[in-house]
């Protein structure tokens, strides 16, 4: 038996326990190993308060959280005297924060407040791990927590070099060989899906396999129905902002949006059987006494037939739950939405992106504005809250296209629950990034950032046609100011059964104030969602 610590480092919003390491913990335990899962995000009170503040603002939370990690990435490769200048250069180079409100934390970054706060904690985190005396420490990495994962791993290696350090997760999928080249304190990179690759590494360690530093990648699971339910027993749900359990029903995506990397990472789309999902829900209800779930799939409706069967089974089993999910606005109809509502669905997050048909076509969204309008109205009428994402500054987008987006939102405001705007970023390994000339893009490299260039998730660029890169931020902020209704960055607000009615009442009251709904109909409209 091998002793393993699985770590989820800051920064990530402490909204609910991390699904990834909970799943891997359960899988490794089933295969005979001793595992502890740790989420250090709940141990930063000042950062926790910042997240709560950000959740109430019209910002792109993931991008905001990502920006918090940059001082620590810089500190790994630059001297202390240089890090602030490099951070300023990074902000200037990348139009950082993707259109977010810099004033809520930029001073915190540049004046070293955040850095000092976290560095005071790193020693205790390292000691927490060393006191458990694990054989292996694995880190689940996203673009937001990659730097602190590296810092913690580096300190562990300084203290106890015999501990095997492993990086996995979405972020290192794109940086596997770079990690091996530049980060000697990392022993293994698990590339792609983690279960089989991690188990192979652990078993090799158990059998005294004399390993060399390497990248390991195993075939993806063809059938995800045999995986055990995630084990959240190491997490205190009371320490998280909202009481909800993350749940996975599928892996991958069935669509081909050219600004997205989901399909490249997951390769193929695979779904769990409805029976498997319902059994997992039943186990979670019994273990954790919580009735709110977030389906953390890329999209809940990748397989429409299975989703319909899942809803029917939840209804027939009389499972009294609340749930929320990402969904494609394609592939929806009234019958399915009614079954979803009856089975407990209260919120759907739709990535619509644009109100210009020309831009939707350029994105390869595969849907028309007429279809979008129809689905938004059905969703709202049935009583599921539609949260919407909008992307500003897609390559080739013009001011006229943005005006079309604003007009589309205003036209459909009665059927849009909440709107979040974010500015386009050029992410690695997306179809746009791999074919920049096709989209009139030239990738711009800043020589002053060479030491960290290889680890940056996205890059600055020059665009041939459309809105200049330096103006995208301004247009994203202007959209927020001009549309300015029912902002809600997070799906997590309505998930909690106690908060959900208050959420709906408050949001609908805003609409009423803006004369979007007639006062006599207010209670009838509110009751749709309850």
Secondary structure as UniProt FT lines:
FT   STRAND          3..8
FT   TURN            14..15
FT   HELIX           19..30
FT   TURN            31..32
FT   STRAND          34..39
FT   HELIX           40..43
FT   HELIX           45..55
FT   HELIX           61..68
FT   HELIX           70..77
FT   TURN            80..82
FT   HELIX           83..94
FT   HELIX           96..99
FT   HELIX           102..104
FT   HELIX           106..110
FT   TURN            111..112
FT   HELIX           113..132
FT   STRAND          136..140
FT   TURN            143..145
FT   HELIX           146..159
FT   TURN            161..162
FT   STRAND          164..168
FT   HELIX           170..173
FT   HELIX           176..182
FT   TURN            184..185
FT   STRAND          188..190
FT   HELIX           195..206
FT   TURN            207..208
FT   STRAND          214..216
FT   TURN            225..226
FT   TURN            233..234
FT   HELIX           237..239
FT   STRAND          245..247
FT   STRAND          250..251
FT   TURN            258..259
FT   HELIX           262..266
FT   STRAND          270..271
FT   HELIX           274..288
FT   STRAND          292..295
FT   TURN            300..301
FT   HELIX           304..316
FT   TURN            317..318
FT   STRAND          322..327
FT   HELIX           334..342
FT   TURN            343..344
FT   STRAND          345..353
FT   HELIX           357..363
FT   HELIX           369..382
FT   STRAND          385..392
FT   TURN            395..396
FT   HELIX           399..411
FT   HELIX           413..415
FT   STRAND          418..423
FT   STRAND          426..427
FT   TURN            428..429
FT   HELIX           431..434
FT   HELIX           436..439
FT   STRAND          441..443
FT   HELIX           447..449
FT   HELIX           450..453
FT   TURN            454..455
FT   STRAND          458..459
FT   STRAND          461..463
FT   HELIX           469..483
FT   TURN            491..495
FT   HELIX           497..513
FT   TURN            514..515
FT   HELIX           519..521
FT   HELIX           522..529
//
